[in-house]
Amino acid sequence: MEELQDPERGGEILTLEVKQRKWWISVFFCGFLIFTGDSLVMLLLNFYYVQDKRSESDQNRQYRGTWTQALLQNAAFPILIPLFFLFPSPKQKAEPVSSDPPPFLRVLSLYVSLGVLVSVHSKLYALAKLYVGWGILVSTQLILTSLFLAFINRLKFNRWIIVSITFTLASDFFGSPEFSGAPDEDESYTYGIKAWLILIFPTLAFSLSLSLMQLGFEKVLVKTKRYGDKKVFRMVLEMQIVVSFIAALICLVGLFASGEFKELNGDSVRFKKGEGYYGLSLVGLAISWQVWAVGLLGLVLLVSGVFADVVHMCASPVVALLVVLAFDFKDDEFGWQRRGALLGSVLALASYSYSLYKTKKKDVEELNKRELNNSEA
């Protein structure tokens, strides 16, 4: 009975349980950010393209404005800078400091690579959703993300994760929201092969970026010991700010190099609700993208890129419901398919969460067993 009353052993188990409780709260918070960001982005994108009269058949204008949309996905990073300084940096332990110089170039190369990937994804994503729509674009991402995480990050897939991915793909296929920027049939019939090529590259860039982000957290930022040996939320804000800054610069160059900046005045004049609502919609989109990105990066740090993508895709039926309530699109309703997709999203999140619960429970059991063996020895 002595080992059961060992205060040191009980304290370690209690500490682990408290950390796990905080971890679960962080996971739910990041998931909430993803759902909020996804919902706001889709609502504002639909509002933007409806007010811009993109629903009208016009091949000459259908696929313009993609550099602007790409820039909006990254431009609002300055709002995260005050939050970065609000989160305190963990105190370093009093340990001998290595004489080797900090791997600054390693961190810089990580952020530059991610910035380029994110800018490529932002541009081609803005174009792809106009060519092939929303649902098929998002579904392809999860498949590629799972492959990249399996081969590059050595992520192990148990049966609960596989079940979660299966439910997620099904729910996104049947529950994807209506998108007013998608081309009409008479606008898209000539773009078959080109549309598929435009579909492949942004999904590759997005999935690869998730893999590199997870690799960067685990192999670069933690090993630099700038935040000690811990994964802290300050890493998420740092990565998002720097990567978005690099991606925004690239998109800004593309905006001016392509001459698309000349169309901005015409877009604002053509906006049905007026120039004031045009500006507000752009600002709202930029902020919403940052909310979504912080939640996504947070789940990459806390769990994995696959889980982040699963949560992102599971938001589709919820977003579809909000779009139905907010807009009066023809033949768009929340029917039995989307209701089933909503149930599928719940089951997908429950399956993955159960897998995470089992992992965390196993950690407590292993600590309990290890401490018990030490006390008997």
C-alpha positions as CSV (number, residue, x, y, z in Angstrom):
1,M,0.0,0.0,0.0
2,E,3.0,2.3,0.4
3,E,3.4,3.0,-3.3
4,L,-0.3,4.1,-3.5
5,Q,0.4,6.7,-0.9
6,D,3.6,8.0,-2.5
7,P,3.0,11.7,-2.9
8,E,5.7,12.2,-5.6
9,R,4.2,9.5,-7.8
10,G,0.7,10.8,-7.2
11,G,1.9,14.3,-8.0
12,E,3.3,13.2,-11.4
13,I,0.1,11.4,-12.4
14,L,-1.9,14.4,-11.3
15,T,0.4,16.8,-13.3
16,L,0.0,14.6,-16.4
17,E,-3.8,14.6,-16.0
18,V,-3.9,18.4,-15.7
19,K,-1.7,18.8,-18.8
20,Q,-4.0,16.5,-20.7
21,R,-7.0,18.4,-19.6
22,K,-5.4,21.7,-20.8
23,W,-4.5,19.9,-24.0
24,W,-8.1,18.9,-24.7
25,I,-9.3,22.4,-24.0
26,S,-6.7,23.7,-26.5
27,V,-7.8,21.1,-29.1
28,F,-11.5,22.1,-28.8
29,F,-10.5,25.8,-29.0
30,C,-8.5,25.3,-32.2
31,G,-11.4,23.3,-33.6
32,F,-13.8,26.1,-32.8
33,L,-11.5,28.5,-34.7
34,I,-11.5,26.3,-37.7
35,F,-15.3,26.0,-37.7
36,T,-15.7,29.7,-37.2
37,G,-13.1,30.6,-39.9
38,D,-14.6,28.1,-42.4
39,S,-18.1,29.5,-41.8
40,L,-17.1,33.1,-42.1
41,V,-14.9,32.6,-45.2
42,M,-17.7,30.7,-47.1
43,L,-20.4,33.2,-46.1
44,L,-18.2,36.2,-47.1
45,L,-17.0,34.5,-50.3
46,N,-20.6,33.9,-51.4
47,F,-21.5,37.4,-50.5
48,Y,-18.6,38.8,-52.5
49,Y,-19.2,36.8,-55.6
50,V,-23.0,37.4,-55.5
51,Q,-22.5,41.1,-55.1
52,D,-19.8,41.0,-57.8
53,K,-22.4,39.4,-60.1
54,R,-20.3,36.3,-60.7
55,S,-23.4,34.2,-60.9
56,E,-24.2,35.8,-64.2
57,S,-22.6,34.0,-67.2
58,D,-19.5,35.9,-68.2
59,Q,-16.5,33.9,-69.3
60,N,-14.4,37.1,-69.7
61,R,-14.7,37.9,-66.0
62,Q,-15.4,34.5,-64.4
63,Y,-11.8,33.6,-63.4
64,R,-10.4,37.1,-62.7
65,G,-9.5,38.4,-59.2
66,T,-7.6,35.4,-58.1
67,W,-4.5,37.3,-57.0
68,T,-6.7,39.5,-54.9
69,Q,-8.3,36.5,-53.3
70,A,-4.9,34.9,-52.7
71,L,-3.6,38.1,-51.1
72,L,-6.6,38.2,-48.8
73,Q,-5.8,34.7,-47.5
74,N,-2.5,36.0,-46.1
75,A,-2.7,39.8,-45.7
76,A,-4.3,40.1,-42.2
77,F,-1.3,38.6,-40.3
78,P,-0.6,41.9,-38.5
79,I,-3.6,41.3,-36.3
80,L,-1.7,38.3,-34.8
81,I,1.4,40.3,-33.8
82,P,-0.1,41.7,-30.5
83,L,-1.3,38.2,-29.6
84,F,2.2,36.9,-30.2
85,F,3.6,39.2,-27.5
86,L,0.7,38.5,-25.2
87,F,1.7,34.8,-25.0
88,P,4.7,34.7,-22.7
89,S,7.7,32.7,-23.8
90,P,8.4,29.7,-21.5
91,K,11.2,30.2,-19.0
92,Q,14.4,28.4,-19.9
93,K,15.8,25.9,-17.5
94,A,19.2,26.6,-16.0
95,E,21.2,24.3,-18.2
96,P,24.5,24.6,-19.9
97,V,24.1,26.5,-23.2
98,S,25.6,24.9,-26.3
99,S,28.4,26.9,-27.9
100,D,27.0,26.1,-31.3
101,P,25.2,29.0,-33.1
102,P,21.4,28.8,-33.2
103,P,20.1,27.2,-36.4
104,F,18.7,30.5,-37.7
105,L,19.1,29.5,-41.3
106,R,17.3,26.2,-40.7
107,V,14.3,28.1,-39.3
108,L,14.4,30.7,-42.0
109,S,14.5,28.0,-44.8
110,L,11.5,26.4,-43.2
111,Y,9.5,29.6,-43.2
112,V,10.5,30.6,-46.7
113,S,9.6,27.1,-48.0
114,L,6.2,27.3,-46.3
115,G,5.7,30.8,-47.5
116,V,6.2,29.8,-51.1
117,L,4.0,26.8,-50.7
118,V,1.2,28.8,-49.1
119,S,1.4,31.5,-51.8
120,V,1.1,28.8,-54.5
121,H,-1.8,27.2,-52.7
122,S,-3.5,30.5,-52.2
123,K,-3.3,31.5,-55.8
124,L,-4.2,28.2,-57.3
125,Y,-6.9,27.5,-54.7
126,A,-8.6,30.8,-55.5
127,L,-8.5,29.8,-59.2
128,A,-9.4,26.1,-58.7
129,K,-12.6,26.8,-56.7
130,L,-13.8,28.9,-59.6
131,Y,-13.1,26.1,-62.1
132,V,-14.1,22.9,-60.3
133,G,-16.1,24.2,-57.3
134,W,-15.6,23.7,-53.6
135,G,-16.4,20.1,-52.6
136,I,-14.1,18.1,-54.8
137,L,-11.2,20.5,-54.1
138,V,-11.4,19.9,-50.3
139,S,-12.0,16.2,-50.5
140,T,-8.8,15.6,-52.6
141,Q,-6.8,17.5,-50.0
142,L,-7.5,15.0,-47.2
143,I,-6.4,12.0,-49.3
144,L,-3.1,13.7,-50.2
145,T,-2.6,14.9,-46.7
146,S,-2.9,11.4,-45.3
147,L,-0.4,10.1,-47.8
148,F,2.2,12.8,-47.1
149,L,1.8,12.4,-43.3
150,A,2.2,8.7,-43.6
151,F,5.4,8.7,-45.7
152,I,7.1,12.0,-44.6
153,N,6.0,12.3,-41.0
154,R,5.6,8.5,-40.3
155,L,2.2,9.0,-38.9
156,K,0.6,5.8,-37.8
157,F,-3.0,5.1,-38.8
158,N,-5.1,2.9,-36.5
159,R,-8.6,1.7,-37.4
160,W,-10.3,4.7,-35.6
161,I,-8.4,7.2,-37.7
162,I,-9.2,5.3,-40.9
163,V,-12.9,5.2,-40.0
164,S,-12.7,8.9,-39.3
165,I,-11.2,9.7,-42.7
166,T,-13.8,7.5,-44.4
167,F,-16.7,9.3,-42.7
168,T,-15.0,12.7,-43.4
169,L,-14.7,12.0,-47.1
170,A,-18.3,10.8,-47.3
171,S,-19.7,13.8,-45.3
172,D,-17.8,16.3,-47.4
173,F,-18.9,14.7,-50.6
174,F,-22.6,14.9,-49.7
175,G,-22.5,18.0,-47.5
176,S,-20.3,20.5,-49.3
177,P,-21.8,24.0,-49.3
178,E,-23.0,25.9,-52.3
179,F,-20.5,28.3,-53.8
180,S,-21.7,31.2,-55.9
181,G,-18.4,31.6,-57.7
182,A,-18.5,28.1,-59.3
183,P,-18.9,28.3,-63.1
184,D,-22.1,27.6,-64.9
185,E,-22.3,24.6,-67.2
186,D,-21.9,26.8,-70.3
187,E,-18.7,28.4,-68.7
188,S,-17.0,25.2,-67.7
189,Y,-17.4,22.7,-70.5
190,T,-14.3,23.8,-72.3
191,Y,-12.1,23.6,-69.2
192,G,-12.1,19.8,-68.6
193,I,-8.4,18.9,-68.6
194,K,-7.3,22.4,-67.5
195,A,-9.6,22.3,-64.5
196,W,-8.2,18.9,-63.3
197,L,-4.6,20.3,-63.6
198,I,-5.6,23.3,-61.6
199,L,-7.2,21.0,-59.1
200,I,-4.1,18.9,-58.5
201,F,-1.5,21.5,-57.8
202,P,-3.2,23.5,-55.1
203,T,-4.2,20.3,-53.2
204,L,-0.6,19.1,-53.5
205,A,0.7,22.4,-52.2
206,F,-1.8,22.5,-49.3
207,S,-1.2,18.9,-48.2
208,L,2.6,19.2,-48.5
209,S,2.5,22.4,-46.4
210,L,0.6,20.6,-43.6
211,S,3.2,17.9,-43.6
212,L,6.1,20.4,-43.5
213,M,4.4,22.4,-40.8
214,Q,4.1,19.4,-38.6
215,L,7.7,18.5,-39.5
216,G,8.8,22.0,-38.7
217,F,7.2,22.0,-35.3
218,E,8.7,18.6,-34.3
219,K,12.1,18.7,-36.0
220,V,13.0,22.4,-36.2
221,L,11.2,24.7,-33.7
222,V,11.3,22.3,-30.8
223,K,15.0,21.4,-31.5
224,T,16.1,25.0,-31.6
225,K,15.0,25.2,-27.9
226,R,14.0,28.8,-28.4
227,Y,10.9,27.9,-26.4
228,G,12.5,25.1,-24.4
229,D,11.6,21.5,-25.1
230,K,7.9,22.2,-25.2
231,K,5.4,22.8,-27.9
232,V,3.7,26.1,-27.1
233,F,1.0,28.1,-28.8
234,R,3.5,30.9,-29.4
235,M,5.0,28.7,-32.1
236,V,1.7,28.7,-34.0
237,L,1.5,32.5,-34.0
238,E,5.2,32.9,-34.9
239,M,4.9,30.5,-37.9
240,Q,1.6,32.0,-39.1
241,I,2.9,35.5,-38.9
242,V,6.2,34.9,-40.7
243,V,4.7,32.5,-43.3
244,S,1.8,34.7,-44.1
245,F,4.1,37.7,-44.4
246,I,6.2,35.9,-47.0
247,A,3.2,34.5,-48.8
248,A,1.5,38.0,-48.8
249,L,4.6,39.5,-50.4
250,I,4.6,37.0,-53.2
251,C,0.9,37.5,-53.8
252,L,1.3,41.2,-53.8
253,V,4.0,41.0,-56.4
254,G,1.7,38.7,-58.5
255,L,-1.1,41.2,-58.1
256,F,1.0,44.1,-59.6
257,A,2.9,42.0,-62.1
258,S,-0.3,40.6,-63.6
259,G,-1.9,44.0,-63.7
260,E,-4.8,42.7,-61.7
261,F,-4.5,45.7,-59.3
262,K,-6.0,47.8,-62.1
263,E,-9.3,45.9,-61.9
264,L,-9.8,46.6,-58.1
265,N,-11.5,50.0,-58.8
266,G,-13.9,48.4,-61.3
267,D,-14.7,45.7,-58.8
268,S,-15.6,48.1,-56.1
269,V,-17.8,50.2,-58.5
270,R,-19.5,47.1,-59.8
271,F,-20.3,45.8,-56.3
272,K,-24.1,45.8,-55.8
273,K,-24.0,47.0,-52.2
274,G,-21.6,49.8,-52.9
275,E,-17.9,50.5,-52.2
276,G,-18.3,50.5,-48.4
277,Y,-19.6,46.9,-48.3
278,Y,-16.9,46.0,-50.9
279,G,-14.2,47.1,-48.5
280,L,-15.8,45.5,-45.5
281,S,-16.2,42.2,-47.3
282,L,-12.4,42.2,-48.2
283,V,-11.4,43.0,-44.6
284,G,-13.8,40.4,-43.2
285,L,-12.4,37.8,-45.6
286,A,-8.8,38.6,-44.7
287,I,-9.5,38.3,-40.9
288,S,-11.6,35.2,-41.3
289,W,-8.7,33.5,-43.2
290,Q,-6.4,34.2,-40.3
291,V,-8.8,32.8,-37.8
292,W,-9.1,29.6,-39.8
293,A,-5.3,29.4,-40.3
294,V,-4.5,29.8,-36.6
295,G,-7.0,27.0,-35.7
296,L,-5.5,24.8,-38.4
297,L,-1.9,25.3,-37.4
298,G,-2.9,24.8,-33.7
299,L,-4.3,21.4,-34.5
300,V,-1.2,20.5,-36.5
301,L,0.9,21.4,-33.5
302,L,-1.3,19.7,-30.9
303,V,-2.3,16.6,-32.9
304,S,-1.4,16.2,-36.6
305,G,-2.0,17.6,-40.1
306,V,-4.5,14.8,-40.8
307,F,-6.6,15.7,-37.8
308,A,-6.5,19.4,-38.7
309,D,-7.7,18.5,-42.2
310,V,-10.4,16.2,-40.8
311,V,-11.8,19.0,-38.6
312,H,-11.6,21.4,-41.5
313,M,-13.6,19.1,-43.8
314,C,-16.1,18.2,-41.1
315,A,-17.1,21.8,-41.0
316,S,-18.6,21.5,-44.5
317,P,-22.1,20.4,-43.5
318,V,-22.3,23.1,-40.9
319,V,-21.2,25.7,-43.4
320,A,-23.7,24.3,-45.9
321,L,-26.5,24.9,-43.4
322,L,-25.4,28.5,-42.8
323,V,-25.2,29.2,-46.5
324,V,-28.7,27.8,-47.0
325,L,-30.0,30.1,-44.2
326,A,-28.1,33.1,-45.4
327,F,-28.6,33.0,-49.2
328,D,-31.4,32.2,-51.5
329,F,-29.6,30.0,-54.1
330,K,-31.7,28.1,-56.5
331,D,-32.1,24.4,-55.7
332,D,-30.0,24.8,-52.5
333,E,-31.5,23.2,-49.5
334,F,-30.4,21.3,-46.4
335,G,-32.0,18.0,-47.5
336,W,-31.5,14.4,-46.3
337,Q,-28.1,14.1,-48.0
338,R,-26.6,17.0,-46.0
339,R,-28.3,15.9,-42.8
340,G,-26.6,12.5,-43.3
341,A,-23.4,14.3,-44.0
342,L,-23.8,16.2,-40.7
343,L,-24.2,12.9,-38.9
344,G,-21.1,11.6,-40.7
345,S,-19.1,14.6,-39.6
346,V,-20.1,13.9,-36.0
347,L,-19.1,10.3,-36.3
348,A,-15.8,11.2,-38.0
349,L,-14.9,13.6,-35.2
350,A,-16.0,11.1,-32.5
351,S,-13.9,8.4,-34.1
352,Y,-10.7,10.5,-34.2
353,S,-11.4,11.9,-30.7
354,Y,-11.8,8.4,-29.4
355,S,-8.4,7.5,-30.9
356,L,-6.8,10.5,-29.2
357,Y,-8.6,9.6,-25.9
358,K,-7.1,6.1,-26.0
359,T,-3.7,7.5,-26.6
360,K,-3.9,9.9,-23.7
361,K,-5.3,7.2,-21.4
362,K,-2.4,4.9,-22.4
363,D,0.1,7.6,-21.4
364,V,-1.4,7.8,-17.9
365,E,-1.5,4.0,-17.6
366,E,2.2,3.7,-18.7
367,L,3.2,6.4,-16.1
368,N,1.3,4.6,-13.4
369,K,2.9,1.3,-14.3
370,R,6.4,2.7,-14.5
371,E,6.1,4.4,-11.2
372,L,4.7,1.2,-9.6
373,N,7.7,-0.8,-10.9
374,N,10.1,1.8,-9.6
375,S,8.5,1.8,-6.2
376,E,8.7,-2.0,-6.0
377,A,12.3,-2.0,-7.0
